[in-house]
């Protein structure tokens, strides 16, 4: 599928058919993960795949309440998703990576005199969550490319219980859960789709893009791109020499629009 078509078709699917995903198709979606970028090529991401009602029930039991399940119009469609992919990230892995010889000059690695919280607080942005977000978006696009539906859910309750139930080590956090499956026809329309800002941004991408400076010249997405000519300096990678590496409200259930 053409990349622009994948982007156009991507949406959050919140109602699924219960039929399973063929193993080769699931492996195809998961195959995008090694291609998503990570700061310092840190091995700080992992996914835990739950397949079928028996396994996915563990996720729902930990992260939702009986009261929410009884009230939510989306619960039946969400619960039918045949696969839940938990995207996990470990700040410790990043602190260890940035203490290695080629990264130690950044000052972002763990040193013996610091706690993990102190060391992670030195990072201008928690890139373990940035990288997890990139992996999540890769899964969402990979699902569309495979002809499947997908949805990202935040873990606003029960993360510790979920990790314990699944044997996840304490150093790993659940950045989010990606539901995968075949879209059902009963998907309720999200009220978020009717927000004026969203409609205006789709019609006018210039509302999102500031050119050169805040409130700079308007961005024209229809203009022909200007390609760099011979000898044009290439953009430098964020933060190599300077030492810098490149919510929804909580509730009783997963995120919804």
N, C-alpha and C positions, 0 to 999 in steps of 0.2 A: 504494500500500500504506500502511496506517495506520502512523504512526511507531512506536507501541509494538510493532506486529507486526514491523517492521524490526529493532528492538532485540532482540526475542525470538528471531528467526531468525538473527541474526548469530553466526557461529562461524568459526573458522579452518579452511578447507578445504585439505587437503594432498594431495589426489589429484584430477586433472582429466582430462576427456576432451580429446583433441587437436583437436577441431573448432574452427574459428576463431569469433571473436566478430563479428557483423555490425557494420559501421562505425558505423551510427546508434546501436547499443546501447553501443558503446565510447565514443562521443562523449557519450552521456547520462551515463555514469559519470564521465568526466573533467570534465563540466560542473559537478560539485559544487565543484571546486577554487576558483573565484573567490568562492564564498560562505563559505569557511572563514576564520576570523579570523586576523589577523596584528597583532603589536605595531606601533603607529604606522603602520598600513597600508604597511608596508615591502614593497617588491618584492624580497623575499629568498628566495622559493621558486620552484622550477621542477620539472617532471617530464620524464623522458626515457622515451618509450614504445617498448618492443621488441616487435615482432609476428612471430610465426612462428618455426619452429625455427632458421632461419639467424641471426636476430637474437638470440633468447633464448640461443642457444648461447654467445654472447660473455659473457653474464652468468654462466652456469654454469661456464664454463671459468676465469674469473677468480676466482670466489668459492668453488669447491669443489675438492677433490682427487680423483684417480682412486681412491685408497684409500677415501675417504669414500663416493663414489658406488657402489663395489662392496659396501660393507657396509650402507648405509642401506636400511632397508625402505621408506622414503618416497621414495627417489630416482625410481623410475619414475613415480609419480603427480605429483610436483612437476615433473619435466622435461616432462610433457605439457601444462603450462599454456601456452595459446596467446599470452598477453600477460604481460609483466613491466613494471611501471611503477616506475621508479627515482624516488624522491622526494629532491630535492636542496635544500640550503639553503646560504646564504652569510652568514657572520658579517660580512664586510666591508660588505655591503649595509645591515645594521643599524647598524653603526658610522657609516656615511655618513649614513644617515637621521637618526640622533640627534645629528648635528652640524649639522643644518639649523635655521634660525631658530626654528621653533616647538617644537623639542625640545632645543635646545642647553643650556637651563637644567637639564636632567636630569643633566648631567655624564657621560652614557654614550656620547657620540659620540667619534670619533677626533680627536685633536689632533696637529699636526705633530710634536711632540716624543715621541710614543708609537709603539711598534710595535703591530701589530694584536693580538698576544697580550696586551700590557699593557692595551690599550683594552678588549678583550673580557673581561679578568679583572675589570674594574670592575663588570660586570653581576652582580647578585645571583643570577640564573638565566640560563643561555644561551637566551634566548627564541627564537633561530633554530631550536633543536631542539624547543622547546615548540610553535612554530607548525607545524613539520614534522609533529609528532605529531598535531596537529589536522587537518592535511590528509590524513594517512594514515587517520585514523578516518573522515573524510568519504568517502574512497574505499571503505573497508570497508562503510560503510552504503549508499553509492550502489550498490555491487555487489549487495547483497541486494535493494535496491529494484528493480534491473533484472533480477532473477531469476538472477543469477550467483553463483558462489562466489569467495571471495577469501582471501588469506592474507598476513600480514606476515612477511617474513624479515629478520633482521639481517645486516649485512655484517661478519662477524668476520674475514675475511681477503680479500686481493686488491682492496681498494678502490682503491688507487693504480693497479694494473694495469687495473682496470675503467674508471676515469676516462680513462686514457691511450688505451685501446682505442676508447673512444667519443668522444674529443675534448672531454671536459668540462674547462673551465678550472680551474686549480689552486685558485682561491678557493672552489670549490663542494665540499661534502661530501655523501656519500650517507647520508641519514638512515635509509633502509630501502628495501626492495623489496616492492611489492604485486603478488602474482600474481593474475591474473584469468582466469576461464574457467568452463566448465560442470562442476559437481561430478560426480565419478565414484563408483561404488558401492564402490570398493576402498580408500577412505580409512581407514587404520588409526586406531583409537581412541587418543587421547592419554592416557598415564598421568596427566597433570596434571588430567584431569577427575575423577579419583578422590581428589584431595586433600581431606581433611576440611574444611579451611578454606573451600574453594570451595563445597562442598555446603552448609555452614552459612550462608555469606554469601548464597547464593541463597534459602535458606529464611528467613533472618532478616537483612534489609538493615540492621537496627539495629547489626549488628557493624561496618558500614562508616561509619556516620554518628554523629558526636559532636555533641550538641545544646547550643550555648551555650558549652561548655567540654569538655575531655577528661574522659571518664567523666561527662558531664552526664546529664540526663534521657534515658530511652530514646526512640528514634525509632520512631514508629508509622506505617508507610507506608500503612496503611488509613484513617488519619484524614482527615477532610475538610480540604482546604487552606484556609488563612485568607488571603483576598484583601485587599490594602491598600484602605482607604477613602479618600474625598476628603481631601486635605490631608496624607496620609501621606507622609513624606519618602521619596524614592527612594534606593536604594543608590547610592553614588558609584562611579564607575569607578575601578578600581585604579590608583593611582600617578600621577595627572595632576599634582597640585600638589606632591607630595613629591619628585618626580624619579624615582620608581620606576615602571617599566612593569609594567603589570599582569604490570638487565642480566643480560642473561643472561651466562653464562660463555662466554668465547671458545672456539672449536673449529675443526675443519676443515670444517665444513659450516654451512648455514643453521640458524636457530633452530628448535628442535623441543621439544614438550612431553614 
